Amino acid sequence: MNEVVAIVEGQTEQAFVRDHLAAHLGARGVVMWATLPGRVAKRGGVKAWESVRGDILRTIKERRGRICTTMFDFYAMPHDWPGRTDAAKLPLDQKGNHVEKALLDDLAALAGEGFRRELFIPYVQVHEFEALLFSDVAKIAEVLAPIAGTPEAQINALLKAVLDQAGQAEAINDHYETCPSRRISSLVKAYRKPAFGAIIAGRIGLNAIKAACPHFGQWVARLEALGQA
């Protein structure tokens, strides 16, 4: 049985892996768990690449055959991460793949001869976690309407307008005031990512998120394939 350790950006991503992705992959014979970067487990955020790179190498070396993956978003990523600066000029559908390849190349160069590239499966979200939730805005409205004091249909319509304008969930832009999380919190002031993010994702379901978010879907497919290896 393959073991996968995900080094993730924050507590929301950690809960998402624990509550949803781990169970999904476990049914396929893949054991997965998530950890935050750095030595202080309660602190999330995108750290300097040198620090995260050390975490990745230690994770792989701790157990023979262990696979390491990542879940960080491009928007919050420091420019010392390989490929980050160049990717800013690329079309949306190329940003994540470009940085992921650069991360793998950098890690392999540091590790030296004998490094097994298949043990590192990088995943970089183009935008933050909430972009995945826009896979089904009706589910966002369903969960948040009771705490918002706003009719569910109204929240649904406003979020759908955001999605329609962007074209797809992964394309919702990353400016400070218009990033996916602030699109939601502008309508529901009580929205808190750690409290509601994984709940909404559970209502939507992984298959729906995979279908609506192609880059995310490619990552999950690679992890699923480990159960067939």
C-alpha positions in Angstrom: 0.0 0.0 0.0 1.4 3.4 -1.0 1.8 6.1 1.6 1.5 9.7 0.6 2.3 12.7 2.9 0.9 16.0 1.7 2.7 19.2 2.9 -0.1 21.8 2.7 -0.5 25.5 3.0 -2.7 25.8 6.1 -5.3 24.3 8.4 -8.1 24.4 5.8 -6.1 22.3 3.3 -5.0 20.0 6.1 -8.7 19.4 7.1 -9.6 18.9 3.5 -7.0 16.2 3.0 -7.9 14.5 6.3 -11.7 14.6 6.0 -12.1 14.0 2.2 -9.1 13.2 0.1 -7.6 10.6 2.5 -10.9 8.6 2.6 -11.3 8.8 -1.1 -7.8 7.5 -1.7 -7.9 5.0 1.1 -10.7 3.2 -0.7 -8.2 2.8 -3.6 -5.4 1.4 -1.4 -3.5 4.7 -0.8 -2.8 6.0 2.7 -2.6 9.8 2.8 -2.2 12.3 5.6 -1.3 16.0 5.7 1.1 18.2 7.6 1.9 21.9 7.7 5.3 23.2 6.6 7.9 24.0 9.2 8.5 22.7 12.7 5.6 24.6 14.3 2.6 22.5 13.3 -0.1 25.2 14.1 1.4 27.7 11.7 0.3 27.6 8.0 1.1 29.9 5.1 3.5 29.6 2.2 7.0 29.5 3.6 10.3 30.2 1.8 11.1 27.5 -0.7 14.3 26.5 1.0 12.4 25.6 4.1 9.6 23.7 2.3 12.1 21.9 0.1 13.9 20.6 3.3 10.5 19.3 4.6 9.9 17.5 1.3 13.3 15.8 1.3 13.0 14.8 4.9 9.5 13.4 4.4 10.7 11.2 1.4 13.8 10.0 3.3 12.0 9.1 6.5 10.5 5.9 4.9 11.5 3.9 1.9 9.1 4.4 -1.0 7.1 7.1 0.8 5.6 9.7 -1.7 5.4 13.4 -0.9 2.9 15.8 -2.5 2.1 19.5 -1.9 -1.0 21.7 -1.8 0.0 25.4 -2.0 -1.6 28.3 -4.0 0.3 30.3 -6.6 -1.1 33.6 -5.5 0.5 33.5 -1.9 3.7 31.9 -3.1 6.9 33.8 -2.5 9.0 34.6 -5.5 11.9 32.4 -4.3 9.9 29.4 -5.3 11.2 27.9 -8.6 9.1 29.0 -11.6 7.0 31.4 -9.6 8.2 34.6 -11.3 8.2 33.2 -14.9 4.7 31.7 -14.4 3.1 35.0 -13.7 3.4 35.8 -17.4 1.9 32.6 -18.6 -1.8 31.8 -19.4 -3.9 30.5 -16.5 -3.9 26.9 -17.6 -0.1 26.8 -17.7 0.8 28.5 -14.4 0.4 25.5 -12.1 2.1 23.0 -14.4 5.0 25.3 -14.9 5.7 25.8 -11.2 5.2 22.1 -10.5 7.8 21.1 -13.0 10.3 23.7 -11.7 9.8 22.5 -8.1 10.5 18.9 -9.2 13.6 19.9 -11.2 15.0 21.9 -8.3 14.4 19.2 -5.8 16.0 16.6 -8.0 19.1 18.8 -8.7 19.6 19.3 -4.9 19.0 15.6 -4.0 21.5 14.5 -6.7 22.1 11.2 -8.4 19.7 8.4 -7.4 16.8 10.7 -6.6 13.5 9.0 -7.5 11.5 11.7 -9.2 8.3 9.6 -8.9 8.4 10.1 -5.1 7.5 13.8 -5.4 4.1 14.8 -6.9 3.9 18.6 -6.6 0.5 20.3 -6.8 0.2 24.1 -7.1 -3.3 25.6 -7.1 -3.5 28.6 -9.3 -5.7 30.4 -6.8 -6.6 29.8 -3.2 -8.6 26.9 -1.7 -12.0 28.7 -2.1 -11.7 28.5 -5.8 -12.4 24.8 -5.5 -15.6 25.6 -3.7 -16.9 27.5 -6.7 -17.3 24.1 -8.3 -20.9 24.3 -6.9 -22.0 27.7 -5.7 -25.4 26.3 -4.7 -23.6 24.2 -2.0 -21.8 27.3 -0.7 -25.1 29.1 -0.4 -26.7 26.1 1.2 -24.1 25.9 4.0 -23.7 29.7 4.6 -27.2 31.1 4.2 -28.4 30.0 7.7 -25.6 32.0 9.3 -25.7 34.9 6.9 -29.2 36.1 7.4 -29.5 36.3 3.6 -31.8 34.2 1.5 -30.0 31.1 0.0 -31.2 32.0 -3.5 -29.7 35.5 -3.3 -26.2 34.2 -2.2 -26.4 31.5 -4.9 -27.2 34.1 -7.6 -24.4 36.5 -6.6 -21.8 33.7 -6.5 -23.0 32.3 -9.8 -22.5 35.7 -11.4 -18.9 35.6 -10.2 -18.4 32.1 -11.6 -20.0 33.0 -14.9 -17.8 36.0 -15.3 -14.6 34.0 -14.6 -15.7 31.1 -16.9 -14.6 28.4 -14.5 -13.8 27.9 -10.8 -10.1 27.8 -11.2 -10.1 31.0 -13.1 -11.6 33.3 -10.4 -9.0 36.1 -10.2 -6.5 36.6 -7.4 -6.5 40.3 -6.7 -6.6 41.2 -3.0 -10.3 42.3 -3.0 -11.6 39.9 -5.6 -9.9 36.6 -4.7 -12.2 33.7 -4.1 -12.3 33.9 -0.3 -13.2 37.6 -0.3 -15.9 37.0 -2.9 -17.5 34.7 -0.3 -16.8 36.8 2.8 -18.1 39.9 1.1 -21.5 38.2 1.1 -21.2 36.3 4.3 -19.3 38.2 6.9 -19.2 35.2 9.3 -17.4 33.0 6.7 -14.2 31.6 8.1 -12.1 29.3 6.0 -11.0 26.8 8.7 -14.6 26.4 9.9 -16.5 26.1 6.7 -14.1 25.3 3.9 -13.9 21.5 4.4 -17.7 21.4 5.2 -18.6 23.0 1.9 -16.1 20.8 0.0 -17.8 17.7 1.6 -21.2 18.8 0.5 -19.9 19.3 -3.1 -18.0 16.1 -3.3 -14.6 15.3 -4.8 -16.0 14.0 -8.1 -17.8 17.3 -8.7 -14.7 19.3 -7.8 -12.5 17.2 -10.1 -14.9 17.8 -13.0 -15.1 21.5 -12.4 -11.4 22.1 -11.7 -9.2 20.4 -14.3 -5.9 21.1 -12.7 -7.1 19.8 -9.4 -8.6 16.8 -11.1 -5.2 16.0 -12.8 -3.5 16.0 -9.4 -6.1 13.7 -7.8 -6.0 11.3 -10.8 -2.2 11.0 -10.3 -2.8 10.1 -6.6 -5.6 7.7 -7.5 -3.3 5.9 -9.9 -0.9 5.1 -7.1 -3.4 2.6 -5.9 -3.1 0.7 -9.2 0.7 0.8 -9.2 
